[in-house]
């Protein structure tokens, strides 16, 4: 029995996730990025992380072995940043405060955590590519996370 895409999307939406912006750079060094919730830690030794990149993403070609990517964990006040990086055809870095990480990809100010990686492998995953990155550096600062659940942005209740 085939599963309909819309039903699969609805059911998968019942899994609450954090919201990230994955940044990278193109061959000319220009910053690129996209919003994603498909991120996970893969290994502590060696330190590895995985992201999943839609093959239709504007910056898809940037995700190749040797290049870098950064995972920016968005804080609850950064819903606008998430929406910006989920929109095609806009300058995602216009008026955005960021700095280049050690791999050249953007670290977004105000993110509550950041993971800097070097791409070591890419694997086909249907309409996405699974990208494995060697973790080069990590930072975290204490804020409340931006969450996504049932197709909507959510916030943790304040204690």
C-alpha positions in Angstrom: 0.0 0.0 0.0 1.5 3.3 -1.1 1.6 6.2 1.4 0.3 9.5 0.1 2.9 12.3 0.4 0.4 14.7 2.2 -0.5 12.0 4.8 3.2 11.2 5.4 3.9 15.0 5.8 1.0 15.3 8.3 2.1 12.4 10.4 5.7 13.3 10.4 4.6 16.8 11.5 3.7 15.2 14.8 7.4 14.9 15.7 8.5 18.1 17.3 11.8 19.4 16.0 14.1 22.3 16.6 14.5 24.8 13.7 17.9 25.4 12.1 19.4 27.4 9.4 22.1 25.5 7.5 24.6 27.9 6.0 27.4 27.2 3.5 29.2 29.1 0.7 29.3 28.8 -3.0 32.4 28.4 -5.2 32.9 32.2 -5.2 32.7 32.3 -1.4 29.3 33.9 -1.3 27.1 32.9 1.7 24.2 30.5 1.0 21.7 28.9 3.3 18.3 27.2 4.0 16.0 26.5 6.8 15.9 22.8 7.9 14.8 20.6 10.7 16.5 17.5 9.3 19.6 17.6 11.5 21.1 15.1 13.9 24.3 14.2 15.7 25.7 11.0 14.2 28.8 10.1 16.2 30.8 11.5 19.2 34.0 9.7 18.2 34.7 10.8 15.5 32.5 13.9 15.9 30.0 13.7 13.0 26.6 15.3 12.2 24.1 14.7 9.4 21.9 17.1 7.5 19.4 16.4 4.8 19.2 18.8 1.9 16.4 19.0 -0.6 17.7 18.4 -4.2 15.5 21.3 -5.3 17.1 23.8 -2.9 18.7 26.8 -4.5 22.0 26.2 -2.8 21.9 22.4 -3.3 25.1 22.4 -5.5 27.1 23.9 -2.6 26.8 20.7 -0.5 29.7 18.7 -1.8 32.6 16.9 -0.1 35.3 19.4 1.0 33.0 22.3 1.4 31.8 23.4 4.8 28.4 23.9 6.4 27.2 25.4 9.7 24.1 24.4 11.6 22.6 27.4 13.5 20.0 26.4 16.1 17.4 29.2 16.1 16.2 30.8 19.3 12.5 31.5 19.9 12.9 35.1 18.7 14.2 34.1 15.3 11.1 32.9 13.5 11.6 35.7 10.9 15.1 34.3 10.2 13.6 30.8 9.6 11.0 32.2 7.3 13.6 34.2 5.3 15.8 31.2 4.7 12.8 29.1 3.7 11.9 31.6 1.0 13.3 31.3 -2.5 14.3 34.3 -4.5 15.2 36.7 -1.7 18.6 37.9 -0.4 18.7 35.8 2.7 21.7 37.7 4.1 20.5 41.3 3.6 20.5 43.1 6.9 21.3 39.9 8.8 24.0 40.0 11.5 26.4 37.1 11.0 30.1 36.3 10.8 32.1 33.7 9.0 33.0 30.6 10.9 36.3 28.8 10.5 35.0 26.9 7.5 33.8 30.2 5.8 30.1 29.5 6.3 27.9 31.9 8.2 27.3 31.8 11.9 24.1 33.8 12.6 24.0 36.1 15.5 21.4 35.3 18.1 21.4 31.5 17.4 21.4 29.5 20.6 23.8 26.9 19.3 26.1 26.4 16.3 27.9 23.4 14.9 30.6 24.0 12.3 31.3 21.1 9.9 33.4 20.0 6.9 31.5 17.8 4.4 33.0 14.3 4.3 30.3 12.4 2.4 27.0 12.7 0.6 24.5 9.9 0.1 21.4 9.7 -2.0 18.2 9.9 0.0 15.3 10.1 -2.5 14.4 13.7 -3.1 17.0 14.7 -0.6 20.8 14.1 -0.1 22.1 13.0 3.2 25.2 15.1 4.0 27.7 13.9 6.6 29.9 16.5 8.2 32.9 16.3 10.4 32.3 18.6 13.4 35.1 21.1 13.7 33.7 23.5 16.3 30.7 24.0 18.5 29.2 26.8 20.5 26.1 27.3 22.6 24.4 30.1 24.5 21.4 29.9 26.7 18.1 31.0 25.1 14.8 29.3 24.5 14.6 27.3 21.2 12.3 27.9 18.2 10.4 24.7 17.6 8.3 23.3 14.8 5.2 21.0 15.5 2.2 20.1 13.3 3.2 22.6 10.6 3.5 25.6 13.0 6.3 27.4 14.9 6.1 26.7 18.6 7.8 27.9 21.8 8.5 26.2 25.0 6.4 27.4 27.9 8.2 29.7 30.3 9.0 28.2 33.7 
